[in-house]
Amino acid sequence: MFICLENEREMNDLDIARKATLKPIQEIAGKLGIESAAIEPYGHHKAKLPLDLQTNEKEGKLILVSAISPTPAGEGKTTVSIGLTEGMNRLGKGTTVVLREPSVGPVFGIKGGATGGGYSQVLPMEDINLHFTGDFAAIEKAHNLLAALIDNNLQSRTRSLNIDARTVAWKRVMDMNDRALRNIVVGLGGTTSGIPRESGFDITAASEIMAILCLASDLQDLKKRIGNIFVGYTFDRKPVYARDLHAEGAMTALLKDAIKPNLVQTLEGNPAIIHGGPFANIAQGTNTIIATRMALSRSEYVVTEAGFGFDLGGEKFLDIKCRAAGMAPSAVVLVATIRALKYHGGQSLKALNEPNVEALQAGLVNLEKHVANVHQFGLPAVVAINQFTSDSKEEIEALEAFCASLGVKAYVANVWGKGGEGALGLAQGVIDLSEEDGKFKPLYKLEESVKEKIAKVAQNIYGASEVEYSAAARKDLKTIADLGLEQLPVCIAKTQKSLSDNPKLLGRPSGFTLHVRSIEIAAGAGFLIPITGEMMRMPGLPATPASEQIDVDADGNIQGLF
């Protein structure tokens, strides 16, 4: 992204980030009422926050930022979340933004960085987008330790648990896009090299360890959840868990620092807590409960986001995270761009910079459905129009009028170009909205059957008419019942590109059948994962990876990271 001219040269996100004068991390901690001695600095501008800092009598208001169904045109939840935080602080409201950590795989793949953009960024952006404080590496090691222990037990003659290797679904993970590792065979090379079996790699963000970290309340809860990971069955059909391999202690030891939230700052010097990074199409898509609680205990307002559209990240945030944490947002911000709505209305990607009110109006049904979905949870909503320079006056007016007809207010947010100044109207609107008497209620009750829970999400949130189960999924339902796990919430894995499970159905599809291929068990995380469509847990690199544009000069300055 390019934003303005300086000395006849276009400035990109990295240029803007480097122009900023960062405040010492101790000063940022002070804004949260945290003494310098209480933080664990990682250099001058990053710090770990000890777990005991989440306990405080203060309780701020939580603002959830979600969006319409994603498109290649971009929506900008992170950029809006950061800009909204800047705007609320400009209005005198002590506000902290709480975000997920970026995965290195997409940074080097097609997406690029995930620290906002323009004048709405979190810093230091190079560190956050790359290794940061090592949380992903720790999660990767903990996950792969369990994989090694499983294969070691399969090989053992003296301490064997008699695990049936055919029932083991635990793969290995790495934080890189590498399609060649999706399906592999391990254990080749003879009797001293293990038991040959099919396996593979997922990307680290898809690890159940990532999901567990984001739902754990403290170290003991983390260890208990890790022990509850379902590994497979013995040959005589007895379930095997990670605790049976005595894995939870060592795995937790690897995560003792990763469980601590990371404190950084926004471009305008406000607190930002970044922690955890599960994807929302295959997991819960939101940061850790610990990070959110810590921010709520030390801020008037906390702005946080959930991945992809409200049908994925938003629903899971409310039905899984809020239920587990005992928290609820005061308001929901739905981010939309005119470009994305025109794409939902049938305009080609190459023509999105051209004004087209007709295509916009055709695509508004997608926004309409997401607004209705927010209201199903008893929560008030506001629409943030993430402004692009190509947006015409007529298009903006048409979008504002449509939102008014739905009974929700829409605010133009030029946060990319102006930072907090461009979000003042949105910030005041969110403050006003959070004063309304919303009555949050989850979509389903945990005591309902697994099928009932899936049906409620599919029909009420996605717009499906019915749900169809494959033979494998019906077998999984029996396994779940046999293990006594029917009371768990559902975390449906679905394409982010459509409200349906067919990525080609844009806008607001209805009357379709949701196809459940299988249901995975994430007993440690504490949810079930119905798999719909073709879900990719190990992405591949595009024909021209973003990594080709990334370089470092003789002085160690990174180039091409956006």
C-alpha positions in Angstrom: 0.0 0.0 0.0 1.2 3.5 -0.8 -0.1 6.5 1.0 1.6 9.9 0.3 4.5 11.7 -1.2 7.7 12.6 0.7 10.5 14.2 -1.2 8.8 13.0 -4.4 8.9 9.4 -3.2 5.8 7.3 -2.3 5.7 6.2 1.3 4.6 2.7 2.0 3.6 1.1 5.4 7.2 0.3 6.3 8.4 3.8 5.5 5.6 5.2 7.8 6.5 2.8 10.5 10.2 3.7 10.4 9.4 7.4 10.6 7.6 7.0 13.9 9.4 7.7 17.1 8.6 4.8 19.4 8.1 5.3 23.1 10.0 3.1 25.5 7.8 0.1 26.4 7.9 1.0 30.0 6.1 4.2 29.1 3.4 2.2 27.3 3.0 -0.1 30.3 2.6 3.0 32.5 -0.5 3.9 30.5 -2.0 0.6 31.7 -1.0 1.3 35.3 1.7 -1.3 35.1 5.0 -0.5 36.8 8.3 -0.9 34.9 9.5 -3.6 37.2 6.5 -5.7 36.5 7.1 -6.2 32.8 9.5 -8.5 31.1 11.1 -6.4 28.3 12.1 -7.9 24.9 14.4 -5.1 23.8 13.2 -1.5 24.0 9.8 -1.7 22.4 8.3 -5.1 23.2 7.5 -6.8 26.5 5.9 -9.8 28.0 3.2 -9.2 30.6 3.1 -11.6 33.6 -0.1 -13.5 34.2 -0.9 -11.9 37.5 -1.5 -8.6 35.8 -4.9 -9.7 34.5 -6.4 -9.4 38.0 -7.7 -5.9 38.8 -10.9 -4.4 40.1 -11.4 -2.3 36.9 -13.5 -3.8 34.2 -13.6 -2.0 30.8 -16.0 -2.4 28.0 -15.3 -4.8 25.2 -15.7 -3.8 21.5 -15.7 -6.6 18.9 -14.6 -5.7 15.4 -15.8 -8.1 12.7 -16.5 -7.8 9.0 -18.5 -8.8 5.9 -17.5 -11.9 4.0 -13.8 -11.4 2.9 -13.0 -10.8 -0.8 -9.7 -10.3 -2.7 -10.5 -6.5 -2.6 -9.8 -6.4 1.2 -11.8 -5.3 4.2 -9.2 -4.1 6.7 -10.4 -5.3 10.2 -7.0 -4.9 11.8 -6.4 -1.4 10.3 -9.9 -0.3 11.5 -9.4 -1.8 14.9 -6.1 0.1 15.4 -7.6 3.3 14.0 -10.6 3.0 16.1 -8.4 2.6 19.2 -6.5 5.7 18.2 -9.7 7.7 17.7 -11.1 6.6 21.1 -7.9 7.7 22.8 -8.1 11.0 21.1 -11.6 11.5 22.6 -10.1 10.9 26.0 -11.1 7.3 26.5 -8.3 5.0 27.7 -8.5 2.3 25.1 -6.3 -0.7 24.3 -6.3 -2.7 21.1 -5.9 -6.5 21.5 -5.0 -8.4 18.3 -3.7 -11.8 17.1 -0.1 -12.4 16.2 0.7 -12.8 12.5 1.7 -16.1 11.0 5.0 -16.0 9.1 3.6 -18.3 6.4 1.1 -15.8 5.0 3.6 -13.0 5.5 5.9 -14.7 3.0 3.0 -16.0 0.9 0.2 -13.9 -0.5 -1.2 -11.9 2.4 1.9 -10.0 3.6 2.0 -8.4 7.0 -0.8 -8.2 9.5 -0.1 -5.1 11.6 -2.5 -2.7 10.0 -1.4 -0.2 7.4 -0.8 3.4 6.5 -1.2 5.6 9.6 -3.1 2.9 11.5 -0.4 0.4 12.5 1.0 -1.4 15.5 4.8 -1.2 16.0 7.5 -2.4 15.7 5.9 -3.9 12.6 9.0 -5.9 11.3 9.4 -7.7 14.7 5.7 -8.4 15.0 5.4 -9.8 11.5 8.4 -12.0 11.8 9.6 -13.8 14.9 8.2 -11.4 17.5 8.8 -12.8 20.9 8.9 -16.5 19.8 5.4 -17.6 20.7 4.8 -19.4 17.5 8.1 -21.2 17.8 7.2 -22.4 21.3 3.8 -23.6 20.1 5.4 -25.4 17.2 7.9 -27.1 19.5 5.2 -28.1 22.0 3.0 -29.5 19.3 5.8 -31.5 17.7 7.0 -32.8 21.0 3.6 -34.6 21.3 4.0 -35.9 17.8 7.5 -37.3 18.6 6.2 -38.9 21.8 3.4 -40.6 19.9 5.8 -42.1 17.4 8.2 -43.0 20.1 5.4 -44.9 21.9 4.5 -46.7 18.7 8.1 -47.8 18.4 8.4 -48.8 22.1 8.4 -52.5 23.1 8.6 -51.9 26.9 6.3 -48.9 27.5 3.9 -49.2 24.6 0.3 -48.0 25.1 -0.8 -50.3 22.3 -1.9 -47.4 20.2 -3.4 -48.2 16.9 -1.4 -46.0 14.5 -4.4 -45.9 12.1 -6.4 -43.9 14.6 -3.8 -41.2 15.2 -4.7 -37.9 13.5 -2.1 -35.7 15.3 0.2 -34.3 12.6 3.3 -32.1 12.9 3.2 -28.3 12.4 5.5 -25.5 11.1 4.9 -21.8 10.6 5.4 -21.7 6.8 3.4 -22.2 3.7 4.7 -25.5 2.3 2.2 -27.6 0.2 4.7 -30.4 -0.2 4.3 -31.3 3.4 0.6 -31.7 3.5 0.6 -35.4 3.1 3.8 -37.4 3.9 4.8 -40.9 5.2 6.9 -41.0 8.4 8.9 -43.9 9.9 10.7 -45.0 6.7 14.3 -46.3 6.9 14.1 -49.6 8.8 13.1 -50.9 12.2 15.2 -48.3 14.1 13.5 -45.4 12.4 9.9 -45.8 13.6 6.6 -47.3 12.4 5.8 -46.3 8.8 2.5 -44.5 8.6 0.7 -41.7 6.8 0.9 -38.2 8.3 1.7 -34.7 7.3 2.2 -31.1 8.4 -0.3 -28.3 9.3 0.6 -24.7 9.6 1.2 -23.7 13.2 -1.8 -21.4 13.4 -4.0 -24.5 12.8 -2.5 -26.4 15.8 -4.7 -27.4 18.6 -2.0 -26.1 20.9 -2.6 -22.6 19.5 -6.4 -23.0 20.2 -5.6 -24.2 23.7 -3.3 -21.4 24.4 -5.9 -18.9 23.4 -8.6 -20.4 25.6 -6.5 -21.2 28.7 -6.9 -19.0 31.8 -3.6 -19.8 33.5 -0.7 -22.2 33.4 -2.5 -25.0 35.3 -5.5 -24.7 33.0 -3.1 -24.8 30.0 -1.5 -28.0 31.3 -4.9 -29.6 32.0 -6.2 -28.8 28.5 -3.0 -30.2 27.0 -3.4 -33.4 28.9 -7.0 -33.7 27.5 -5.8 -33.7 23.9 -7.3 -36.8 22.2 -4.6 -38.8 20.5 -6.4 -41.9 19.2 -7.4 -45.4 20.2 -5.6 -48.5 21.4 -6.1 -51.7 19.4 -8.8 -52.7 21.9 -10.6 -49.4 21.4 -9.6 -47.5 24.5 -9.2 -43.8 24.1 -5.6 -42.4 24.4 -5.0 -38.8 25.6 -1.8 -36.7 25.8 -1.8 -37.3 29.6 -1.5 -41.0 29.0 1.9 -40.2 27.3 2.8 -38.0 30.3 3.3 -35.2 27.8 1.5 -32.3 29.4 4.2 -31.3 31.8 7.0 -30.9 29.3 4.7 -29.3 26.7 3.6 -26.7 29.3 7.2 -26.1 30.1 7.8 -25.1 26.5 4.9 -22.7 26.7 5.6 -21.1 30.1 6.6 -17.8 28.4 4.4 -18.0 25.3 1.3 -17.9 27.6 2.3 -14.4 28.7 0.7 -11.6 26.5 2.9 -9.3 24.4 2.8 -5.5 24.9 3.6 -3.2 22.0 2.3 0.2 20.8 0.3 1.8 18.1 1.7 4.4 15.8 0.2 7.1 18.0 1.7 5.6 21.2 -1.3 3.8 22.7 -1.1 0.3 24.2 -1.5 -2.7 22.0 -1.5 -6.3 23.3 -0.9 -9.0 20.7 -1.2 -12.6 21.7 -2.0 -15.9 19.9 -3.0 -16.4 16.3 -5.5 -19.1 15.4 -7.2 -18.9 12.0 -10.9 -18.3 12.0 -11.8 -20.7 9.1 -10.4 -23.7 11.0 -10.3 -22.5 14.6 -11.7 -19.8 16.8 -9.9 -16.9 15.1 -9.3 -14.6 18.0 -6.5 -13.7 20.5 -6.1 -15.2 24.0 -8.6 -14.9 26.8 -5.7 -13.9 29.0 -4.8 -11.0 26.8 -8.3 -9.8 26.6 -8.9 -10.1 30.3 -5.7 -8.2 31.0 -6.6 -5.3 28.8 -10.2 -5.2 30.2 -8.8 -5.0 33.8 -6.7 -2.0 32.9 -8.6 0.0 30.2 -11.9 1.9 29.9 -12.4 0.3 26.5 -10.8 -2.7 24.7 -11.0 -3.1 21.0 -10.5 -6.6 19.6 -11.1 -8.3 16.4 -12.2 -11.8 15.2 -10.9 -13.3 11.9 -12.6 -13.2 8.6 -16.4 -12.4 8.4 -18.8 -12.4 11.3 -20.2 -15.8 10.2 -16.8 -17.3 11.2 -14.7 -15.2 13.6 -17.6 -13.3 15.1 -19.8 -16.4 15.8 -16.9 -18.3 17.3 -15.8 -15.3 19.4 -19.3 -15.2 20.9 -20.2 -18.9 21.1 -16.8 -20.2 22.1 -14.5 -17.5 23.6 -17.1 -15.4 25.4 -18.8 -18.5 26.8 -15.4 -19.9 28.1 -14.2 -16.5 29.5 -17.5 -15.3 30.9 -17.3 -12.0 29.0 -19.5 -10.2 26.4 -18.9 -7.3 24.1 -20.8 -4.1 24.6 -21.0 -3.4 20.8 -19.9 -4.9 17.5 -18.3 -3.0 14.6 -18.8 -4.5 11.2 -16.1 -3.4 8.7 -17.1 -3.1 5.1 -15.4 -1.6 2.0 -17.3 -0.3 -1.0 -14.8 -2.3 -3.1 -15.7 -5.6 -1.4 -19.4 -5.0 -1.6 -19.1 -4.3 -5.3 -17.3 -7.6 -5.7 -20.1 -9.3 -3.8 -22.4 -7.6 -6.3 -20.7 -9.1 -9.3 -18.2 -6.4 -10.3 -14.9 -7.9 -11.5 -11.8 -7.5 -9.4 -10.0 -5.5 -12.1 -12.9 -2.9 -12.3 -13.4 -2.3 -8.6 -11.8 1.2 -8.8 -14.6 2.2 -11.2 -17.7 3.8 -9.6 -20.7 1.4 -9.8 -23.6 2.1 -7.6 -25.6 -0.8 -9.1 -23.0 -3.4 -8.2 -22.7 -1.9 -4.7 -26.4 -2.2 -4.2 -26.4 -5.8 -5.4 -23.7 -6.7 -2.9 -25.3 -5.0 0.1 -27.2 -8.2 0.9 -24.0 -9.6 2.3 -23.7 -6.7 4.8 -27.4 -7.0 5.5 -27.0 -10.7 6.6 -24.0 -9.9 8.8 -25.9 -7.1 10.6 -28.8 -9.5 11.1 -26.4 -12.1 12.5 -25.0 -9.6 15.1 -28.6 -8.8 16.2 -29.3 -12.6 16.7 -26.8 -12.4 19.6 -28.7 -9.5 21.2 -25.9 -7.1 20.5 -25.9 -3.6 18.9 -24.0 -3.0 15.7 -22.4 -0.1 13.8 -20.9 -0.2 10.3 -17.4 1.1 9.7 -16.8 2.1 6.0 -13.1 1.6 5.6 -12.5 4.3 3.0 -10.5 3.9 -0.2 -9.5 6.8 -2.5 -11.5 5.2 -5.3 -14.8 5.4 -3.3 -17.2 7.9 -5.0 -19.5 10.2 -3.1 -22.6 8.5 -4.7 -21.4 5.1 -3.5 -20.7 6.3 0.0 -24.2 7.9 0.2 -25.8 4.8 -1.1 -24.1 2.7 1.5 -25.0 5.1 4.3 -28.6 5.2 3.2 -28.8 1.4 3.2 -27.4 1.1 6.7 -29.9 3.7 7.9 -32.7 1.6 6.4 -31.4 -1.3 8.5 -31.5 0.8 11.6 -27.7 0.9 12.1 -25.4 3.9 11.7 -22.5 3.9 9.3 -19.3 5.9 9.7 -16.7 6.6 7.0 -13.3 5.8 8.5 -10.2 7.1 6.8 -7.8 5.4 9.2 -5.3 4.3 6.6 -4.7 7.9 5.5 -5.3 9.8 8.8 -5.0 7.3 11.7 -7.0 8.3 14.7 -8.1 11.6 13.2 -9.9 9.6 10.5 -11.8 7.6 13.0 -13.2 10.3 15.3 -16.8 9.9 14.1 -16.6 6.1 14.3 -15.1 6.3 17.8 -17.8 8.5 19.1 -20.4 6.3 17.5 -18.9 3.2 19.1 -18.8 5.0 22.5 -22.5 6.0 22.2 -23.5 2.5 21.0 -21.7 0.8 23.9 -24.1 2.6 26.3 -27.1 0.8 24.8 -28.5 -2.0 26.9 -27.4 -5.0 24.8 -28.4 -8.4 26.1 -25.8 -10.9 24.8 -27.0 -14.5 24.4 -25.2 -17.4 22.8 -26.7 -18.9 19.7 -27.2 -22.3 21.2 -27.0 -24.1 24.5 -24.2 -26.6 25.3 -26.6 -29.3 26.4 -28.2 -29.4 22.9 -27.1 -32.3 20.7 -24.1 -31.8 18.3 -26.4 -31.9 15.3 -28.7 -29.3 16.9 -25.8 -26.9 17.5 -24.5 -27.3 14.0 -27.9 -26.8 12.6 -28.5 -23.6 14.5 -25.2 -22.1 13.2 -25.8 -23.3 9.6 -29.4 -22.2 9.4 -29.4 -19.0 11.5 -25.9 -17.6 10.7 -25.0 -19.0 7.3 -28.6 -19.2 5.8 -28.5 -22.9 5.0 -31.8 -24.8 4.6 -30.4 -28.1 5.9 -27.2 -30.0 6.9 -26.1 -33.2 5.3 -23.7 -35.6 7.0 -21.3 -38.0 5.2 -20.9 -41.5 6.5 -17.6 -40.5 8.1 -19.2 -37.6 9.9 -22.0 -39.9 11.2 -19.3 -42.2 12.5 -17.6 -39.3 14.2 -20.8 -38.4 15.9 -20.9 -41.8 17.5 -17.3 -41.5 18.6 -18.0 -38.1 20.2 -21.0 -39.7 22.1 -18.9 -42.7 23.2 -16.2 -40.3 24.6 -18.9 -38.2 26.4 -18.0 -35.0 24.6 -21.4 -34.0 23.2 -21.6 -31.0 25.5 -18.8 -29.2 23.8 -19.4 -26.1 21.5 -18.9 -26.5 17.8 -16.2 -24.6 15.8 -17.3 -25.1 12.2 -14.5 -25.2 9.7 -15.8 -23.4 6.6 -14.6 -21.3 3.7 -14.3 -17.7 4.6 -15.2 -16.6 1.0 -18.9 -17.3 1.3 -21.6 -17.5 3.9 -22.1 -21.0 2.5 -19.6 -23.9 2.2 -19.1 -23.1 -1.5 -16.5 -20.3 -2.0 -18.1 -19.4 -5.4 -21.4 -18.4 -3.8 -21.0 -14.6 -3.1 -23.5 -12.1 -1.7 -26.2 -13.8 0.4 -26.8 -17.4 -0.7 -29.8 -19.1 0.8 -31.6 -22.5 0.6 -28.3 -24.4 0.2 -27.2 -27.5 2.0 -24.2 -27.4 4.3 -22.1 -30.6 3.8 -20.3 -31.9 6.9 -17.6 -34.3 5.7 -16.2 -35.2 9.2 -16.1 -33.9 12.8 -12.7 -33.6 14.5 -12.3 -33.7 18.2 -10.3 -30.9 19.9 -10.9 -32.1 23.5 -8.0 -30.1 24.8 -9.2 -26.8 23.3 -12.7 -27.8 24.4 -14.6 -27.8 21.1 -15.6 -30.0 18.2 -14.6 -29.1 14.6 -17.2 -30.0 11.9 -15.3 -30.0 8.6 -17.2 -28.6 5.6 -15.9 -28.2 2.1 -12.2 -28.6 1.3 -10.3 -27.0 4.2 -6.6 -26.2 3.7 -4.6 -26.5 6.9 -1.2 -26.2 5.2 -1.4 -23.4 2.6 0.9 -23.3 -0.4 2.9 -20.4 -1.8 1.5 -18.4 -4.8 3.2 -18.3 -8.1 4.9 -15.1 -7.1 5.4 -15.2 -3.3 5.6 -12.1 -1.2 9.0 -13.3 0.0 10.5 -12.4 -3.4 10.0 -8.7 -2.5 11.6 -9.0 0.9 15.2 -8.2 1.4 17.6 -6.8 4.0 20.4 -4.2 3.3 23.9 -4.1 4.7 22.8 -2.2 7.8 20.1 -4.8 8.6 17.1 -2.8 7.4 14.3 -5.0 6.1 12.8 -3.9 2.8 9.6 -5.0 1.0 7.6 -6.1 4.2 4.0 -4.7 3.9 
